[in-house]
Amino acid sequence: MQRIQLSSDLSISRTVHGLMHLSSWNLTKEERLALIKEVLDTGITTFDHADIYGGYQCEALFGEALALEPSLREKMEIVTKCGIVLESPNRPAHRSHHYDTSKSHIISSVEHSLKNLSIESIDLLLIHRPDPLMNPEETAEAFDELHHSGKVKNFGVSNFKRSQLKMLETYIDQPLCTNQIELSPYHLENFEDGTLDLAMEMKTPLMAWSPLAGGRILTGQDDKAVRIRKALQEVGNEIGTEHLDEVIYTWLYTHPANISVIAGSGKIKRIQSAVNAQSLKMDAHQWFQIYQAVLGHDVP
């Protein structure tokens, strides 16, 4: 398993297991534990959460399983996110859907996450979405307090654009070590708006969420999806796989921005595809064949 160094004390597996849909997989806690072990057996050691996932339930479902075999904590890196506020029966005080990056909210969210995950520290905490009301001094104070208390070891962001990331960086003592963003052959926004360029400029590895575009690439019937699948099939034949998801993962791994991908499935076979893709090779001709299929025309 390839690994990506995010900071001096944190490396993550190139493939990350995403737990956004854990509550919908209808697994007993014993089955959840078995899945965690299967994922670890693939070489994946990094697990991605957010406080809001599953209506604020997924972290606790994971923690309940981890509590059955606490020693597994030493074999993994746990990522979670905060900053989105959702109305939920599990958070009755929440009055509306909005963002909150205040010091009090960040610290409260971390306390909930630590309890729910049955852990003593979070390896990587991300601000989930840019907050138009962010007071960066407050956010920085929260980071500083959480780091000094040992409750959070590293910090990053998710879905941030260049100006938002650079602004927050000027207020914090510890460099942001990743930006988790939407990246797939179907979704090129972050390829085209300078987000990947900034990551390479700052030498900050990226984490890709929804790398299969929610399955739209594989099943969509719109012209764009059909074009992309045709290109994926042709390239897959050349690089030695008939699995289109492996071609997509390889396309992302090939980019020099040092991208890790989040495989958010409860099926080990699908998770294994993201791991298998690390051994595949794609040249520039093949990469651009897919890229141009996405664009629907030749590059200039």
FIMI-355690 format. One line per 4 residues: number of its first residue (from 1); their letters; for each residue x, y, z of C-alpha. Coordinates in Angstrom, 1 decimal, padded with zeros to 4 digits. Example, Ala and Ser with C-alpha at 12.3 -4.5 7.8 and 13.67 -1.06 7.14 Angstrom:
1> AS> 012.3 -004.5 007.8 ~ 013.7 -001.1 007.1
END
This chain:
1> MQRI> 000.0 000.0 000.0 ~ 001.4 003.4 -001.0 ~ 001.4 006.0 001.7 ~ 001.3 009.8 001.6
5> QLSS> 003.1 011.9 004.2 ~ 000.8 014.8 005.3 ~ 002.9 016.1 008.2 ~ 006.0 015.2 010.1
9> DLSI> 004.0 012.9 012.4 ~ 001.2 011.8 010.1 ~ 001.1 009.6 007.0 ~ -002.1 008.1 005.5
13> SRTV> -002.8 005.2 003.2 ~ -003.1 006.3 -000.5 ~ -006.6 004.7 -000.4 ~ -008.9 005.9 002.4
17> HGLM> -012.0 004.2 003.6 ~ -015.0 006.6 003.7 ~ -017.7 006.0 006.3 ~ -020.3 008.6 005.1
21> HLSS> -022.8 005.9 004.5 ~ -022.0 003.5 007.4 ~ -025.5 004.0 008.9 ~ -027.2 002.8 005.8
25> WNLT> -025.1 -000.5 005.5 ~ -027.3 -002.1 008.2 ~ -024.5 -004.0 009.9 ~ -024.4 -005.3 013.4
29> KEER> -021.5 -004.0 015.5 ~ -019.8 -007.3 015.1 ~ -020.2 -007.0 011.3 ~ -018.9 -003.5 011.4
33> LALI> -015.8 -004.7 013.3 ~ -015.3 -007.5 010.7 ~ -015.5 -004.8 007.9 ~ -012.9 -002.7 009.7
37> KEVL> -010.6 -005.7 009.9 ~ -011.1 -006.6 006.3 ~ -010.3 -003.0 005.3 ~ -007.1 -003.1 007.4
41> DTGI> -006.2 -006.4 005.7 ~ -006.2 -004.6 002.3 ~ -003.5 -002.3 003.6 ~ -005.9 000.7 004.1
45> TTFD> -005.2 002.2 007.5 ~ -007.0 005.6 007.1 ~ -010.7 006.0 007.9 ~ -012.6 009.1 007.0
49> HADI> -015.5 010.5 009.1 ~ -017.5 013.6 009.7 ~ -019.6 014.5 012.7 ~ -022.7 015.0 010.5
53> YGGY> -022.5 011.7 008.7 ~ -025.6 009.5 009.0 ~ -027.5 012.2 010.9 ~ -024.7 012.4 013.5
57> QCEA> -024.7 008.6 013.9 ~ -021.8 007.2 011.8 ~ -019.0 008.1 014.2 ~ -020.8 006.3 017.1
61> LFGE> -021.4 003.2 014.9 ~ -017.7 003.0 014.1 ~ -016.7 003.7 017.7 ~ -019.1 001.0 019.0
65> ALAL> -017.4 -001.6 016.7 ~ -013.9 -000.3 017.6 ~ -014.6 -000.7 021.3 ~ -015.0 -004.4 020.7
69> EPSL> -011.3 -004.5 019.9 ~ -009.6 -001.3 021.0 ~ -006.1 -002.5 020.0 ~ -007.0 -001.9 016.4
73> REKM> -006.8 001.9 017.1 ~ -003.0 001.6 017.0 ~ -003.2 000.3 013.4 ~ -005.2 003.2 011.9
77> EIVT> -005.4 006.9 011.3 ~ -008.8 008.6 012.0 ~ -009.9 011.6 010.1 ~ -013.0 013.5 010.9
81> KCGI> -014.6 016.8 010.0 ~ -016.7 019.5 011.7 ~ -018.2 022.9 010.9 ~ -021.5 022.0 009.2
85> VLES> -024.6 022.3 011.4 ~ -027.6 020.2 010.5 ~ -031.1 019.9 012.0 ~ -031.3 016.4 013.5
89> PNRP> -033.1 014.6 016.3 ~ -029.5 013.8 017.5 ~ -028.8 017.5 017.9 ~ -032.1 019.0 019.1
93> AHRS> -030.4 022.4 019.8 ~ -029.7 022.9 016.1 ~ -032.2 025.3 014.6 ~ -031.2 025.3 010.9
97> HHYD> -028.7 024.1 008.4 ~ -025.7 026.5 008.4 ~ -021.9 026.6 009.0 ~ -020.2 027.2 012.4
101> TSKS> -016.4 027.5 012.7 ~ -016.5 029.3 016.0 ~ -014.1 028.2 018.7 ~ -016.9 026.9 020.9
105> HIIS> -018.5 024.8 018.1 ~ -015.2 023.3 016.9 ~ -014.2 022.2 020.4 ~ -017.7 020.9 021.2
109> SVEH> -017.7 018.9 017.9 ~ -014.3 017.4 018.7 ~ -015.5 016.4 022.2 ~ -018.5 014.7 020.7
113> SLKN> -016.4 012.9 018.0 ~ -013.9 011.6 020.6 ~ -016.7 010.2 022.7 ~ -018.5 008.7 019.7
117> LSIE> -015.4 007.2 018.1 ~ -014.2 005.7 021.4 ~ -010.8 007.3 021.0 ~ -008.6 009.7 022.9
121> SIDL> -007.2 011.8 020.0 ~ -008.1 012.5 016.4 ~ -005.2 012.2 013.9 ~ -006.6 014.7 011.5
125> LLIH> -009.5 017.3 011.9 ~ -010.8 019.1 008.9 ~ -013.1 022.1 008.6 ~ -015.8 020.6 006.5
129> RPDP> -016.9 023.6 004.4 ~ -015.8 027.2 004.0 ~ -017.8 029.4 006.4 ~ -018.6 033.0 005.1
133> LMNP> -018.8 034.0 008.8 ~ -015.5 032.4 009.8 ~ -013.5 034.4 012.2 ~ -010.0 032.9 011.5
137> EETA> -008.6 034.1 014.8 ~ -011.2 032.1 016.6 ~ -010.7 029.0 014.4 ~ -007.0 029.3 015.0
141> EAFD> -007.5 029.5 018.8 ~ -009.6 026.3 018.6 ~ -006.9 024.6 016.7 ~ -004.2 025.7 019.1
145> ELHH> -006.2 024.6 022.2 ~ -007.1 021.2 020.7 ~ -003.5 020.6 019.6 ~ -001.9 021.5 022.9
149> SGKV> -004.4 019.3 024.8 ~ -003.5 016.4 022.6 ~ -007.1 015.9 021.4 ~ -006.2 016.7 017.7
153> KNFG> -002.8 016.0 016.2 ~ -003.2 017.6 012.7 ~ -005.5 020.0 010.9 ~ -006.7 020.5 007.4
157> VSNF> -009.7 021.7 005.4 ~ -012.3 020.4 003.0 ~ -013.8 022.0 000.0 ~ -011.7 025.2 000.4
161> KRSQ> -010.7 027.3 -002.6 ~ -007.4 029.2 -002.9 ~ -008.4 032.4 -001.2 ~ -010.1 030.6 001.7
165> LKML> -007.2 028.3 002.3 ~ -004.6 031.0 002.1 ~ -006.6 033.3 004.4 ~ -006.9 030.6 007.2
169> ETYI> -003.2 029.6 006.8 ~ -002.1 033.1 007.8 ~ -003.7 032.8 011.2 ~ -002.6 029.3 012.3
173> DQPL> 000.7 028.1 013.7 ~ 000.5 024.6 012.3 ~ 000.3 024.3 008.5 ~ -002.8 022.8 007.1
177> CTNQ> -001.8 019.4 005.9 ~ -004.5 018.6 003.4 ~ -007.6 019.8 001.5 ~ -010.3 017.2 000.9
181> IELS> -012.1 018.1 -002.3 ~ -014.4 016.6 -004.9 ~ -012.3 015.1 -007.7 ~ -013.4 012.8 -010.4
185> PYHL> -013.2 012.5 -014.2 ~ -016.8 013.8 -014.2 ~ -016.1 016.8 -012.0 ~ -013.3 019.0 -013.2
189> ENFE> -014.0 022.2 -011.3 ~ -011.0 021.8 -008.9 ~ -008.8 020.8 -011.8 ~ -009.6 024.1 -013.6
193> DGTL> -009.9 026.7 -010.9 ~ -006.4 026.6 -009.5 ~ -007.2 024.4 -006.5 ~ -004.8 021.6 -007.6
197> DLAM> -002.2 024.2 -008.6 ~ -002.3 025.7 -005.1 ~ -001.9 022.2 -003.5 ~ 001.2 021.6 -005.6
201> EMKT> 002.5 025.1 -004.9 ~ 002.1 024.5 -001.1 ~ 003.2 020.9 -001.4 ~ 000.0 019.9 000.3
205> PLMA> -001.4 016.5 -000.7 ~ -005.1 016.3 -001.6 ~ -007.9 013.9 -000.6 ~ -010.5 013.2 -003.3
209> WSPL> -014.1 012.6 -002.2 ~ -016.6 011.2 -004.6 ~ -014.0 009.9 -007.0 ~ -016.6 007.9 -008.9
213> AGGR> -019.0 010.9 -009.0 ~ -021.5 009.0 -006.9 ~ -021.5 006.3 -009.5 ~ -022.7 008.6 -012.2
217> ILTG> -019.7 007.8 -014.4 ~ -020.5 004.1 -014.2 ~ -024.2 004.2 -014.7 ~ -025.3 007.7 -016.0
221> QDDK> -026.9 007.8 -019.4 ~ -026.2 011.5 -020.2 ~ -023.8 012.2 -023.1 ~ -021.0 013.1 -020.9
225> AVRI> -021.1 009.9 -018.8 ~ -021.4 007.8 -022.0 ~ -018.3 009.5 -023.5 ~ -016.3 009.0 -020.4
229> RKAL> -017.2 005.3 -020.1 ~ -016.1 004.7 -023.7 ~ -012.8 006.3 -023.0 ~ -012.4 004.4 -019.7
233> QEVG> -013.1 001.1 -021.5 ~ -010.5 001.8 -024.2 ~ -007.9 002.9 -021.7 ~ -008.7 000.0 -019.4
237> NEIG> -008.0 -002.5 -022.2 ~ -004.6 -000.9 -022.7 ~ -003.5 -000.8 -019.0 ~ -004.8 -004.3 -018.2
241> TEHL> -008.1 -004.0 -016.3 ~ -011.8 -004.4 -017.3 ~ -013.0 -002.6 -014.1 ~ -013.8 001.0 -014.9
245> DEVI> -013.6 002.1 -011.3 ~ -009.9 000.9 -011.3 ~ -009.3 003.1 -014.4 ~ -010.9 006.1 -012.7
249> YTWL> -008.8 005.6 -009.5 ~ -005.6 005.2 -011.7 ~ -006.5 008.5 -013.5 ~ -006.6 010.3 -010.2
253> YTHP> -003.4 008.6 -008.8 ~ -001.5 009.5 -012.0 ~ -001.9 013.3 -011.4 ~ 001.2 014.9 -009.8
257> ANIS> -000.8 016.6 -007.1 ~ -000.3 013.5 -004.8 ~ -004.0 012.6 -004.5 ~ -005.4 010.0 -002.1
261> VIAG> -008.9 008.7 -002.9 ~ -011.7 008.0 -000.5 ~ -013.5 004.7 -001.3 ~ -016.8 005.0 000.5
265> SGKI> -018.3 001.5 000.1 ~ -019.3 -001.1 002.5 ~ -018.3 -003.8 000.0 ~ -014.8 -005.0 000.3
269> KRIQ> -014.6 -005.9 -003.4 ~ -015.3 -002.3 -004.3 ~ -012.8 -001.0 -001.8 ~ -010.2 -003.4 -003.1
273> SAVN> -010.6 -001.9 -006.6 ~ -009.2 001.4 -005.3 ~ -006.2 -000.5 -003.8 ~ -005.6 -002.5 -007.0
277> AQSL> -005.4 000.7 -009.0 ~ -002.2 001.7 -007.2 ~ -000.4 -001.0 -009.2 ~ -001.7 000.2 -012.6
281> KMDA> 000.2 002.6 -014.8 ~ -001.3 005.2 -017.1 ~ 000.7 007.4 -019.6 ~ 000.0 010.9 -020.6
285> HQWF> -001.7 009.8 -023.9 ~ -004.2 007.7 -021.9 ~ -004.8 010.3 -019.2 ~ -005.6 012.9 -021.9
289> QIYQ> -007.8 010.5 -023.7 ~ -010.1 010.4 -020.6 ~ -009.7 014.1 -020.0 ~ -010.8 015.1 -023.5
293> AVLG> -013.7 012.7 -023.2 ~ -014.8 014.7 -020.2 ~ -014.4 018.0 -022.0 ~ -016.2 016.7 -025.1
297> HDVP> -013.6 018.2 -027.3 ~ -009.8 018.2 -028.0 ~ -007.6 020.3 -025.8 ~ -006.5 023.6 -027.4
END
